[in-house]
Amino acid sequence: MTDQPQQIGGGRNMFGDFAPKLAELTDDVLFADVWNRPELPARDRSLITVAVLTAGGNTEQLGFHLGRALENGVTREELIEAITHVTLYAGWPKGMAAMGVAKRLFTESE
């Protein structure tokens, strides 16, 4: 699994001057360490992350992670199917909100 794209965070760019510790943890622990562990490919981590964000109703972060999932080789169709699947377990409002984020992202990039 060493041929997967290196995952890099943007915490320092977003919050480095405002919340430096959070930025450091985001970049150095979450992305540089956890996302790059070889035991699970980045593609799978992306699918899991999209599912968890959908289930939790965390649409603020979903757009970024849908884009990251595409970069990591997950297709639009797979992401739509994952959100659809999670909707039946996590609840309709959360799934519909997540699908709205996906639709905006995918139609804007066409």
PDB file as gemmi writes it, atoms N, CA and C in Angstrom:
CRYST1    1.000    1.000    1.000  90.00  90.00  90.00 P 1                      
ATOM      1  N   MET A   1       0.807  -1.195   0.000  1.00  0.00           N  
ATOM      2  CA  MET A   1       0.000   0.000   0.000  1.00  0.00           C  
ATOM      3  C   MET A   1       0.851   1.261   0.000  1.00  0.00           C  
ATOM      4  N   THR A   2       2.076   1.147  -0.403  1.00  0.00           N  
ATOM      5  CA  THR A   2       2.963   2.302  -0.389  1.00  0.00           C  
ATOM      6  C   THR A   2       2.753   3.216  -1.593  1.00  0.00           C  
ATOM      7  N   ASP A   3       1.947   2.766  -2.570  1.00  0.00           N  
ATOM      8  CA  ASP A   3       1.731   3.583  -3.757  1.00  0.00           C  
ATOM      9  C   ASP A   3       0.565   4.559  -3.602  1.00  0.00           C  
ATOM     10  N   GLN A   4      -0.004   4.642  -2.419  1.00  0.00           N  
ATOM     11  CA  GLN A   4      -1.109   5.577  -2.219  1.00  0.00           C  
ATOM     12  C   GLN A   4      -0.604   7.005  -2.104  1.00  0.00           C  
ATOM     13  N   PRO A   5      -1.451   7.968  -2.473  1.00  0.00           N  
ATOM     14  CA  PRO A   5      -1.017   9.364  -2.368  1.00  0.00           C  
ATOM     15  C   PRO A   5      -0.757   9.760  -0.921  1.00  0.00           C  
ATOM     16  N   GLN A   6       0.293  10.521  -0.700  1.00  0.00           N  
ATOM     17  CA  GLN A   6       0.625  11.028   0.633  1.00  0.00           C  
ATOM     18  C   GLN A   6      -0.461  12.007   1.065  1.00  0.00           C  
ATOM     19  N   GLN A   7      -1.010  11.792   2.240  1.00  0.00           N  
ATOM     20  CA  GLN A   7      -2.069  12.654   2.746  1.00  0.00           C  
ATOM     21  C   GLN A   7      -1.451  13.815   3.525  1.00  0.00           C  
ATOM     22  N   ILE A   8      -1.868  15.015   3.182  1.00  0.00           N  
ATOM     23  CA  ILE A   8      -1.324  16.225   3.800  1.00  0.00           C  
ATOM     24  C   ILE A   8      -2.489  17.070   4.301  1.00  0.00           C  
ATOM     25  N   GLY A   9      -2.372  17.550   5.517  1.00  0.00           N  
ATOM     26  CA  GLY A   9      -3.423  18.382   6.096  1.00  0.00           C  
ATOM     27  C   GLY A   9      -3.218  19.857   5.789  1.00  0.00           C  
ATOM     28  N   GLY A  10      -4.236  20.630   6.073  1.00  0.00           N  
ATOM     29  CA  GLY A  10      -4.167  22.071   5.849  1.00  0.00           C  
ATOM     30  C   GLY A  10      -4.422  22.872   7.112  1.00  0.00           C  
ATOM     31  N   GLY A  11      -4.195  22.245   8.261  1.00  0.00           N  
ATOM     32  CA  GLY A  11      -4.458  22.911   9.528  1.00  0.00           C  
ATOM     33  C   GLY A  11      -3.671  24.184   9.736  1.00  0.00           C  
ATOM     34  N   ARG A  12      -2.395  24.152   9.403  1.00  0.00           N  
ATOM     35  CA  ARG A  12      -1.567  25.347   9.597  1.00  0.00           C  
ATOM     36  C   ARG A  12      -2.012  26.478   8.678  1.00  0.00           C  
ATOM     37  N   ASN A  13      -2.423  26.131   7.465  1.00  0.00           N  
ATOM     38  CA  ASN A  13      -2.913  27.165   6.555  1.00  0.00           C  
ATOM     39  C   ASN A  13      -4.204  27.796   7.064  1.00  0.00           C  
ATOM     40  N   MET A  14      -5.069  26.987   7.660  1.00  0.00           N  
ATOM     41  CA  MET A  14      -6.357  27.491   8.132  1.00  0.00           C  
ATOM     42  C   MET A  14      -6.270  28.204   9.481  1.00  0.00           C  
ATOM     43  N   PHE A  15      -5.531  27.595  10.423  1.00  0.00           N  
ATOM     44  CA  PHE A  15      -5.589  28.061  11.806  1.00  0.00           C  
ATOM     45  C   PHE A  15      -4.237  28.273  12.459  1.00  0.00           C  
ATOM     46  N   GLY A  16      -3.159  28.182  11.705  1.00  0.00           N  
ATOM     47  CA  GLY A  16      -1.829  28.256  12.295  1.00  0.00           C  
ATOM     48  C   GLY A  16      -1.582  29.487  13.137  1.00  0.00           C  
ATOM     49  N   ASP A  17      -2.080  30.619  12.720  1.00  0.00           N  
ATOM     50  CA  ASP A  17      -1.865  31.858  13.475  1.00  0.00           C  
ATOM     51  C   ASP A  17      -2.909  32.064  14.566  1.00  0.00           C  
ATOM     52  N   PHE A  18      -4.032  31.354  14.494  1.00  0.00           N  
ATOM     53  CA  PHE A  18      -5.132  31.537  15.430  1.00  0.00           C  
ATOM     54  C   PHE A  18      -5.166  30.442  16.504  1.00  0.00           C  
ATOM     55  N   ALA A  19      -4.994  29.194  16.091  1.00  0.00           N  
ATOM     56  CA  ALA A  19      -5.035  28.045  16.998  1.00  0.00           C  
ATOM     57  C   ALA A  19      -3.889  27.103  16.629  1.00  0.00           C  
ATOM     58  N   PRO A  20      -2.659  27.492  16.958  1.00  0.00           N  
ATOM     59  CA  PRO A  20      -1.503  26.733  16.488  1.00  0.00           C  
ATOM     60  C   PRO A  20      -1.468  25.274  16.949  1.00  0.00           C  
ATOM     61  N   LYS A  21      -1.933  24.975  18.146  1.00  0.00           N  
ATOM     62  CA  LYS A  21      -1.898  23.580  18.610  1.00  0.00           C  
ATOM     63  C   LYS A  21      -2.867  22.716  17.811  1.00  0.00           C  
ATOM     64  N   LEU A  22      -4.073  23.230  17.573  1.00  0.00           N  
ATOM     65  CA  LEU A  22      -5.037  22.486  16.760  1.00  0.00           C  
ATOM     66  C   LEU A  22      -4.496  22.276  15.348  1.00  0.00           C  
ATOM     67  N   ALA A  23      -3.864  23.297  14.801  1.00  0.00           N  
ATOM     68  CA  ALA A  23      -3.266  23.186  13.471  1.00  0.00           C  
ATOM     69  C   ALA A  23      -2.172  22.121  13.456  1.00  0.00           C  
ATOM     70  N   GLU A  24      -1.341  22.115  14.485  1.00  0.00           N  
ATOM     71  CA  GLU A  24      -0.264  21.121  14.593  1.00  0.00           C  
ATOM     72  C   GLU A  24      -0.832  19.712  14.694  1.00  0.00           C  
ATOM     73  N   LEU A  25      -1.825  19.510  15.540  1.00  0.00           N  
ATOM     74  CA  LEU A  25      -2.430  18.183  15.697  1.00  0.00           C  
ATOM     75  C   LEU A  25      -3.093  17.724  14.406  1.00  0.00           C  
ATOM     76  N   THR A  26      -3.749  18.635  13.719  1.00  0.00           N  
ATOM     77  CA  THR A  26      -4.404  18.303  12.451  1.00  0.00           C  
ATOM     78  C   THR A  26      -3.373  17.842  11.422  1.00  0.00           C  
ATOM     79  N   ASP A  27      -2.313  18.614  11.274  1.00  0.00           N  
ATOM     80  CA  ASP A  27      -1.321  18.307  10.236  1.00  0.00           C  
ATOM     81  C   ASP A  27      -0.408  17.150  10.614  1.00  0.00           C  
ATOM     82  N   ASP A  28       0.084  17.151  11.862  1.00  0.00           N  
ATOM     83  CA  ASP A  28       1.126  16.205  12.241  1.00  0.00           C  
ATOM     84  C   ASP A  28       0.600  14.877  12.772  1.00  0.00           C  
ATOM     85  N   VAL A  29      -0.555  14.902  13.417  1.00  0.00           N  
ATOM     86  CA  VAL A  29      -1.099  13.653  13.964  1.00  0.00           C  
ATOM     87  C   VAL A  29      -2.155  13.080  13.019  1.00  0.00           C  
ATOM     88  N   LEU A  30      -3.206  13.848  12.771  1.00  0.00           N  
ATOM     89  CA  LEU A  30      -4.307  13.321  11.967  1.00  0.00           C  
ATOM     90  C   LEU A  30      -3.873  12.972  10.545  1.00  0.00           C  
ATOM     91  N   PHE A  31      -3.261  13.921   9.856  1.00  0.00           N  
ATOM     92  CA  PHE A  31      -2.915  13.643   8.461  1.00  0.00           C  
ATOM     93  C   PHE A  31      -1.556  12.967   8.306  1.00  0.00           C  
ATOM     94  N   ALA A  32      -0.493  13.547   8.827  1.00  0.00           N  
ATOM     95  CA  ALA A  32       0.844  12.982   8.601  1.00  0.00           C  
ATOM     96  C   ALA A  32       0.989  11.589   9.195  1.00  0.00           C  
ATOM     97  N   ASP A  33       0.323  11.325  10.320  1.00  0.00           N  
ATOM     98  CA  ASP A  33       0.444  10.016  10.957  1.00  0.00           C  
ATOM     99  C   ASP A  33      -0.730   9.108  10.605  1.00  0.00           C  
ATOM    100  N   VAL A  34      -1.908   9.400  11.128  1.00  0.00           N  
ATOM    101  CA  VAL A  34      -3.042   8.474  11.009  1.00  0.00           C  
ATOM    102  C   VAL A  34      -3.428   8.215   9.558  1.00  0.00           C  
ATOM    103  N   TRP A  35      -3.599   9.262   8.762  1.00  0.00           N  
ATOM    104  CA  TRP A  35      -4.030   9.065   7.382  1.00  0.00           C  
ATOM    105  C   TRP A  35      -3.001   8.315   6.542  1.00  0.00           C  
ATOM    106  N   ASN A  36      -1.747   8.334   6.941  1.00  0.00           N  
ATOM    107  CA  ASN A  36      -0.690   7.690   6.141  1.00  0.00           C  
ATOM    108  C   ASN A  36      -0.247   6.339   6.679  1.00  0.00           C  
ATOM    109  N   ARG A  37      -0.937   5.830   7.669  1.00  0.00           N  
ATOM    110  CA  ARG A  37      -0.586   4.500   8.171  1.00  0.00           C  
ATOM    111  C   ARG A  37      -0.852   3.470   7.067  1.00  0.00           C  
ATOM    112  N   PRO A  38       0.041   2.506   6.890  1.00  0.00           N  
ATOM    113  CA  PRO A  38      -0.086   1.570   5.769  1.00  0.00           C  
ATOM    114  C   PRO A  38      -1.139   0.475   5.962  1.00  0.00           C  
ATOM    115  N   GLU A  39      -1.676   0.342   7.157  1.00  0.00           N  
ATOM    116  CA  GLU A  39      -2.622  -0.750   7.416  1.00  0.00           C  
ATOM    117  C   GLU A  39      -3.961  -0.597   6.713  1.00  0.00           C  
ATOM    118  N   LEU A  40      -4.266   0.616   6.275  1.00  0.00           N  
ATOM    119  CA  LEU A  40      -5.527   0.872   5.584  1.00  0.00           C  
ATOM    120  C   LEU A  40      -5.265   1.893   4.491  1.00  0.00           C  
ATOM    121  N   PRO A  41      -5.648   1.598   3.266  1.00  0.00           N  
ATOM    122  CA  PRO A  41      -5.395   2.551   2.175  1.00  0.00           C  
ATOM    123  C   PRO A  41      -6.186   3.850   2.369  1.00  0.00           C  
ATOM    124  N   ALA A  42      -5.655   4.924   1.830  1.00  0.00           N  
ATOM    125  CA  ALA A  42      -6.305   6.226   1.920  1.00  0.00           C  
ATOM    126  C   ALA A  42      -7.707   6.183   1.307  1.00  0.00           C  
ATOM    127  N   ARG A  43      -7.893   5.395   0.277  1.00  0.00           N  
ATOM    128  CA  ARG A  43      -9.210   5.255  -0.357  1.00  0.00           C  
ATOM    129  C   ARG A  43     -10.234   4.760   0.656  1.00  0.00           C  
ATOM    130  N   ASP A  44      -9.869   3.728   1.406  1.00  0.00           N  
ATOM    131  CA  ASP A  44     -10.768   3.184   2.423  1.00  0.00           C  
ATOM    132  C   ASP A  44     -10.981   4.177   3.556  1.00  0.00           C  
ATOM    133  N   ARG A  45      -9.916   4.851   3.952  1.00  0.00           N  
ATOM    134  CA  ARG A  45     -10.050   5.869   5.003  1.00  0.00           C  
ATOM    135  C   ARG A  45     -11.012   6.967   4.562  1.00  0.00           C  
ATOM    136  N   SER A  46     -10.958   7.326   3.291  1.00  0.00           N  
ATOM    137  CA  SER A  46     -11.877   8.340   2.782  1.00  0.00           C  
ATOM    138  C   SER A  46     -13.324   7.880   2.849  1.00  0.00           C  
ATOM    139  N   LEU A  47     -13.590   6.647   2.434  1.00  0.00           N  
ATOM    140  CA  LEU A  47     -14.958   6.130   2.506  1.00  0.00           C  
ATOM    141  C   LEU A  47     -15.457   6.098   3.946  1.00  0.00           C  
ATOM    142  N   ILE A  48     -14.609   5.666   4.856  1.00  0.00           N  
ATOM    143  CA  ILE A  48     -14.985   5.626   6.272  1.00  0.00           C  
ATOM    144  C   ILE A  48     -15.263   7.030   6.784  1.00  0.00           C  
ATOM    145  N   THR A  49     -14.404   7.971   6.430  1.00  0.00           N  
ATOM    146  CA  THR A  49     -14.565   9.346   6.898  1.00  0.00           C  
ATOM    147  C   THR A  49     -15.858   9.957   6.378  1.00  0.00           C  
ATOM    148  N   VAL A  50     -16.164   9.751   5.111  1.00  0.00           N  
ATOM    149  CA  VAL A  50     -17.413  10.263   4.544  1.00  0.00           C  
ATOM    150  C   VAL A  50     -18.605   9.635   5.267  1.00  0.00           C  
ATOM    151  N   ALA A  51     -18.541   8.339   5.529  1.00  0.00           N  
ATOM    152  CA  ALA A  51     -19.638   7.666   6.233  1.00  0.00           C  
ATOM    153  C   ALA A  51     -19.821   8.219   7.644  1.00  0.00           C  
ATOM    154  N   VAL A  52     -18.731   8.413   8.364  1.00  0.00           N  
ATOM    155  CA  VAL A  52     -18.817   8.919   9.737  1.00  0.00           C  
ATOM    156  C   VAL A  52     -19.323  10.360   9.755  1.00  0.00           C  
ATOM    157  N   LEU A  53     -18.813  11.193   8.860  1.00  0.00           N  
ATOM    158  CA  LEU A  53     -19.278  12.581   8.809  1.00  0.00           C  
ATOM    159  C   LEU A  53     -20.759  12.644   8.454  1.00  0.00           C  
ATOM    160  N   THR A  54     -21.195  11.790   7.537  1.00  0.00           N  
ATOM    161  CA  THR A  54     -22.610  11.730   7.180  1.00  0.00           C  
ATOM    162  C   THR A  54     -23.434  11.291   8.382  1.00  0.00           C  
ATOM    163  N   ALA A  55     -23.034  10.218   9.024  1.00  0.00           N  
ATOM    164  CA  ALA A  55     -23.776   9.684  10.166  1.00  0.00           C  
ATOM    165  C   ALA A  55     -23.856  10.686  11.313  1.00  0.00           C  
ATOM    166  N   GLY A  56     -22.807  11.468  11.476  1.00  0.00           N  
ATOM    167  CA  GLY A  56     -22.783  12.452  12.549  1.00  0.00           C  
ATOM    168  C   GLY A  56     -23.434  13.773  12.191  1.00  0.00           C  
ATOM    169  N   GLY A  57     -23.818  13.931  10.945  1.00  0.00           N  
ATOM    170  CA  GLY A  57     -24.414  15.189  10.509  1.00  0.00           C  
ATOM    171  C   GLY A  57     -23.410  16.323  10.410  1.00  0.00           C  
ATOM    172  N   ASN A  58     -22.140  15.983  10.208  1.00  0.00           N  
ATOM    173  CA  ASN A  58     -21.075  16.988  10.161  1.00  0.00           C  
ATOM    174  C   ASN A  58     -20.821  17.459   8.732  1.00  0.00           C  
ATOM    175  N   THR A  59     -21.777  18.172   8.182  1.00  0.00           N  
ATOM    176  CA  THR A  59     -21.675  18.584   6.785  1.00  0.00           C  
ATOM    177  C   THR A  59     -20.636  19.671   6.567  1.00  0.00           C  
ATOM    178  N   GLU A  60     -20.212  20.377   7.630  1.00  0.00           N  
ATOM    179  CA  GLU A  60     -19.202  21.430   7.452  1.00  0.00           C  
ATOM    180  C   GLU A  60     -17.888  20.855   6.923  1.00  0.00           C  
ATOM    181  N   GLN A  61     -17.541  19.673   7.347  1.00  0.00           N  
ATOM    182  CA  GLN A  61     -16.300  19.035   6.932  1.00  0.00           C  
ATOM    183  C   GLN A  61     -16.476  18.119   5.721  1.00  0.00           C  
ATOM    184  N   LEU A  62     -17.711  17.826   5.384  1.00  0.00           N  
ATOM    185  CA  LEU A  62     -17.984  16.824   4.352  1.00  0.00           C  
ATOM    186  C   LEU A  62     -17.491  17.226   2.971  1.00  0.00           C  
ATOM    187  N   GLY A  63     -17.659  18.477   2.593  1.00  0.00           N  
ATOM    188  CA  GLY A  63     -17.214  18.912   1.268  1.00  0.00           C  
ATOM    189  C   GLY A  63     -15.732  18.667   1.057  1.00  0.00           C  
ATOM    190  N   PHE A  64     -14.928  19.021   2.053  1.00  0.00           N  
ATOM    191  CA  PHE A  64     -13.489  18.785   1.967  1.00  0.00           C  
ATOM    192  C   PHE A  64     -13.206  17.302   1.792  1.00  0.00           C  
ATOM    193  N   HIS A  65     -13.860  16.467   2.597  1.00  0.00           N  
ATOM    194  CA  HIS A  65     -13.555  15.037   2.572  1.00  0.00           C  
ATOM    195  C   HIS A  65     -14.129  14.323   1.349  1.00  0.00           C  
ATOM    196  N   LEU A  66     -15.195  14.849   0.775  1.00  0.00           N  
ATOM    197  CA  LEU A  66     -15.649  14.298  -0.507  1.00  0.00           C  
ATOM    198  C   LEU A  66     -14.606  14.576  -1.587  1.00  0.00           C  
ATOM    199  N   GLY A  67     -14.076  15.787  -1.594  1.00  0.00           N  
ATOM    200  CA  GLY A  67     -13.000  16.111  -2.539  1.00  0.00           C  
ATOM    201  C   GLY A  67     -11.772  15.261  -2.316  1.00  0.00           C  
ATOM    202  N   ARG A  68     -11.401  15.064  -1.057  1.00  0.00           N  
ATOM    203  CA  ARG A  68     -10.251  14.217  -0.731  1.00  0.00           C  
ATOM    204  C   ARG A  68     -10.505  12.785  -1.171  1.00  0.00           C  
ATOM    205  N   ALA A  69     -11.736  12.308  -1.007  1.00  0.00           N  
ATOM    206  CA  ALA A  69     -12.075  10.946  -1.428  1.00  0.00           C  
ATOM    207  C   ALA A  69     -11.898  10.778  -2.932  1.00  0.00           C  
ATOM    208  N   LEU A  70     -12.335  11.768  -3.694  1.00  0.00           N  
ATOM    209  CA  LEU A  70     -12.131  11.706  -5.146  1.00  0.00           C  
ATOM    210  C   LEU A  70     -10.648  11.642  -5.473  1.00  0.00           C  
ATOM    211  N   GLU A  71      -9.845  12.457  -4.794  1.00  0.00           N  
ATOM    212  CA  GLU A  71      -8.390  12.435  -4.999  1.00  0.00           C  
ATOM    213  C   GLU A  71      -7.803  11.073  -4.645  1.00  0.00           C  
ATOM    214  N   ASN A  72      -8.418  10.387  -3.687  1.00  0.00           N  
ATOM    215  CA  ASN A  72      -7.923   9.091  -3.240  1.00  0.00           C  
ATOM    216  C   ASN A  72      -8.509   7.920  -4.021  1.00  0.00           C  
ATOM    217  N   GLY A  73      -9.218   8.211  -5.116  1.00  0.00           N  
ATOM    218  CA  GLY A  73      -9.665   7.156  -6.016  1.00  0.00           C  
ATOM    219  C   GLY A  73     -11.078   6.651  -5.812  1.00  0.00           C  
ATOM    220  N   VAL A  74     -11.835   7.247  -4.916  1.00  0.00           N  
ATOM    221  CA  VAL A  74     -13.235   6.869  -4.754  1.00  0.00           C  
ATOM    222  C   VAL A  74     -14.020   7.597  -5.843  1.00  0.00           C  
ATOM    223  N   THR A  75     -14.928   6.906  -6.500  1.00  0.00           N  
ATOM    224  CA  THR A  75     -15.710   7.525  -7.574  1.00  0.00           C  
ATOM    225  C   THR A  75     -16.914   8.280  -7.007  1.00  0.00           C  
ATOM    226  N   ARG A  76     -17.449   9.176  -7.813  1.00  0.00           N  
ATOM    227  CA  ARG A  76     -18.671   9.890  -7.416  1.00  0.00           C  
ATOM    228  C   ARG A  76     -19.793   8.894  -7.124  1.00  0.00           C  
ATOM    229  N   GLU A  77     -19.914   7.897  -7.985  1.00  0.00           N  
ATOM    230  CA  GLU A  77     -20.976   6.903  -7.821  1.00  0.00           C  
ATOM    231  C   GLU A  77     -20.817   6.157  -6.501  1.00  0.00           C  
ATOM    232  N   GLU A  78     -19.595   5.821  -6.144  1.00  0.00           N  
ATOM    233  CA  GLU A  78     -19.362   5.133  -4.872  1.00  0.00           C  
ATOM    234  C   GLU A  78     -19.689   6.032  -3.684  1.00  0.00           C  
ATOM    235  N   LEU A  79     -19.363   7.299  -3.787  1.00  0.00           N  
ATOM    236  CA  LEU A  79     -19.673   8.233  -2.696  1.00  0.00           C  
ATOM    237  C   LEU A  79     -21.179   8.421  -2.550  1.00  0.00           C  
ATOM    238  N   ILE A  80     -21.875   8.557  -3.653  1.00  0.00           N  
ATOM    239  CA  ILE A  80     -23.332   8.674  -3.606  1.00  0.00           C  
ATOM    240  C   ILE A  80     -23.943   7.423  -2.985  1.00  0.00           C  
ATOM    241  N   GLU A  81     -23.441   6.270  -3.378  1.00  0.00           N  
ATOM    242  CA  GLU A  81     -23.944   5.006  -2.828  1.00  0.00           C  
ATOM    243  C   GLU A  81     -23.632   4.885  -1.338  1.00  0.00           C  
ATOM    244  N   ALA A  82     -22.447   5.308  -0.920  1.00  0.00           N  
ATOM    245  CA  ALA A  82     -22.090   5.258   0.501  1.00  0.00           C  
ATOM    246  C   ALA A  82     -23.011   6.152   1.325  1.00  0.00           C  
ATOM    247  N   ILE A  83     -23.269   7.365   0.836  1.00  0.00           N  
ATOM    248  CA  ILE A  83     -24.172   8.280   1.553  1.00  0.00           C  
ATOM    249  C   ILE A  83     -25.579   7.696   1.603  1.00  0.00           C  
ATOM    250  N   THR A  84     -26.041   7.129   0.493  1.00  0.00           N  
ATOM    251  CA  THR A  84     -27.358   6.500   0.463  1.00  0.00           C  
ATOM    252  C   THR A  84     -27.443   5.384   1.495  1.00  0.00           C  
ATOM    253  N   HIS A  85     -26.433   4.557   1.548  1.00  0.00           N  
ATOM    254  CA  HIS A  85     -26.402   3.439   2.492  1.00  0.00           C  
ATOM    255  C   HIS A  85     -26.422   3.940   3.938  1.00  0.00           C  
ATOM    256  N   VAL A  86     -25.597   4.915   4.240  1.00  0.00           N  
ATOM    257  CA  VAL A  86     -25.523   5.455   5.599  1.00  0.00           C  
ATOM    258  C   VAL A  86     -26.844   6.101   6.001  1.00  0.00           C  
ATOM    259  N   THR A  87     -27.538   6.712   5.050  1.00  0.00           N  
ATOM    260  CA  THR A  87     -28.802   7.391   5.341  1.00  0.00           C  
ATOM    261  C   THR A  87     -29.791   6.468   6.044  1.00  0.00           C  
ATOM    262  N   LEU A  88     -29.854   5.215   5.609  1.00  0.00           N  
ATOM    263  CA  LEU A  88     -30.825   4.281   6.182  1.00  0.00           C  
ATOM    264  C   LEU A  88     -30.467   3.882   7.610  1.00  0.00           C  
ATOM    265  N   TYR A  89     -29.222   4.038   7.996  1.00  0.00           N  
ATOM    266  CA  TYR A  89     -28.792   3.700   9.348  1.00  0.00           C  
ATOM    267  C   TYR A  89     -28.691   4.926  10.246  1.00  0.00           C  
ATOM    268  N   ALA A  90     -28.302   6.059   9.680  1.00  0.00           N  
ATOM    269  CA  ALA A  90     -28.014   7.249  10.480  1.00  0.00           C  
ATOM    270  C   ALA A  90     -29.191   8.211  10.574  1.00  0.00           C  
ATOM    271  N   GLY A  91     -30.108   8.118   9.644  1.00  0.00           N  
ATOM    272  CA  GLY A  91     -31.261   8.994   9.668  1.00  0.00           C  
ATOM    273  C   GLY A  91     -31.394   9.806   8.395  1.00  0.00           C  
ATOM    274  N   TRP A  92     -32.626   9.993   7.994  1.00  0.00           N  
ATOM    275  CA  TRP A  92     -32.931  10.660   6.739  1.00  0.00           C  
ATOM    276  C   TRP A  92     -32.418  12.090   6.681  1.00  0.00           C  
ATOM    277  N   PRO A  93     -32.646  12.917   7.705  1.00  0.00           N  
ATOM    278  CA  PRO A  93     -32.165  14.301   7.610  1.00  0.00           C  
ATOM    279  C   PRO A  93     -30.655  14.396   7.422  1.00  0.00           C  
ATOM    280  N   LYS A  94     -29.901  13.567   8.124  1.00  0.00           N  
ATOM    281  CA  LYS A  94     -28.443  13.599   7.981  1.00  0.00           C  
ATOM    282  C   LYS A  94     -28.028  13.161   6.583  1.00  0.00           C  
ATOM    283  N   GLY A  95     -28.654  12.127   6.074  1.00  0.00           N  
ATOM    284  CA  GLY A  95     -28.329  11.645   4.742  1.00  0.00           C  
ATOM    285  C   GLY A  95     -28.700  12.638   3.655  1.00  0.00           C  
ATOM    286  N   MET A  96     -29.860  13.248   3.791  1.00  0.00           N  
ATOM    287  CA  MET A  96     -30.288  14.234   2.805  1.00  0.00           C  
ATOM    288  C   MET A  96     -29.369  15.454   2.827  1.00  0.00           C  
ATOM    289  N   ALA A  97     -28.958  15.881   4.013  1.00  0.00           N  
ATOM    290  CA  ALA A  97     -28.028  17.019   4.112  1.00  0.00           C  
ATOM    291  C   ALA A  97     -26.690  16.668   3.463  1.00  0.00           C  
ATOM    292  N   ALA A  98     -26.194  15.464   3.741  1.00  0.00           N  
ATOM    293  CA  ALA A  98     -24.926  15.031   3.152  1.00  0.00           C  
ATOM    294  C   ALA A  98     -25.025  14.935   1.636  1.00  0.00           C  
ATOM    295  N   MET A  99     -26.145  14.415   1.145  1.00  0.00           N  
ATOM    296  CA  MET A  99     -26.307  14.293  -0.300  1.00  0.00           C  
ATOM    297  C   MET A  99     -26.379  15.672  -0.942  1.00  0.00           C  
ATOM    298  N   GLY A 100     -26.946  16.633  -0.239  1.00  0.00           N  
ATOM    299  CA  GLY A 100     -26.972  18.000  -0.752  1.00  0.00           C  
ATOM    300  C   GLY A 100     -25.576  18.562  -0.921  1.00  0.00           C  
ATOM    301  N   VAL A 101     -24.706  18.277   0.044  1.00  0.00           N  
ATOM    302  CA  VAL A 101     -23.302  18.710  -0.061  1.00  0.00           C  
ATOM    303  C   VAL A 101     -22.649  18.041  -1.262  1.00  0.00           C  
ATOM    304  N   ALA A 102     -22.865  16.734  -1.405  1.00  0.00           N  
ATOM    305  CA  ALA A 102     -22.272  15.993  -2.534  1.00  0.00           C  
ATOM    306  C   ALA A 102     -22.783  16.531  -3.864  1.00  0.00           C  
ATOM    307  N   LYS A 103     -24.078  16.786  -3.953  1.00  0.00           N  
ATOM    308  CA  LYS A 103     -24.642  17.288  -5.216  1.00  0.00           C  
ATOM    309  C   LYS A 103     -24.035  18.636  -5.571  1.00  0.00           C  
ATOM    310  N   ARG A 104     -23.928  19.535  -4.602  1.00  0.00           N  
ATOM    311  CA  ARG A 104     -23.322  20.849  -4.877  1.00  0.00           C  
ATOM    312  C   ARG A 104     -21.887  20.683  -5.352  1.00  0.00           C  
ATOM    313  N   LEU A 105     -21.123  19.878  -4.650  1.00  0.00           N  
ATOM    314  CA  LEU A 105     -19.717  19.676  -5.007  1.00  0.00           C  
ATOM    315  C   LEU A 105     -19.574  19.057  -6.389  1.00  0.00           C  
ATOM    316  N   PHE A 106     -20.332  18.026  -6.663  1.00  0.00           N  
ATOM    317  CA  PHE A 106     -20.184  17.307  -7.916  1.00  0.00           C  
ATOM    318  C   PHE A 106     -20.727  18.093  -9.102  1.00  0.00           C  
ATOM    319  N   THR A 107     -21.783  18.870  -8.916  1.00  0.00           N  
ATOM    320  CA  THR A 107     -22.321  19.633 -10.052  1.00  0.00           C  
ATOM    321  C   THR A 107     -21.526  20.905 -10.307  1.00  0.00           C  
ATOM    322  N   GLU A 108     -20.912  21.466  -9.259  1.00  0.00           N  
ATOM    323  CA  GLU A 108     -20.064  22.651  -9.448  1.00  0.00           C  
ATOM    324  C   GLU A 108     -18.786  22.312 -10.217  1.00  0.00           C  
ATOM    325  N   SER A 109     -18.316  21.080 -10.077  1.00  0.00           N  
ATOM    326  CA  SER A 109     -17.055  20.717 -10.712  1.00  0.00           C  
ATOM    327  C   SER A 109     -17.253  20.179 -12.134  1.00  0.00           C  
ATOM    328  N   GLU A 110     -18.474  20.160 -12.607  1.00  0.00           N  
ATOM    329  CA  GLU A 110     -18.735  19.670 -13.979  1.00  0.00           C  
ATOM    330  C   GLU A 110     -18.476  20.732 -15.013  1.00  0.00           C  
TER     331      GLU A 110                                                      
END                                                                             
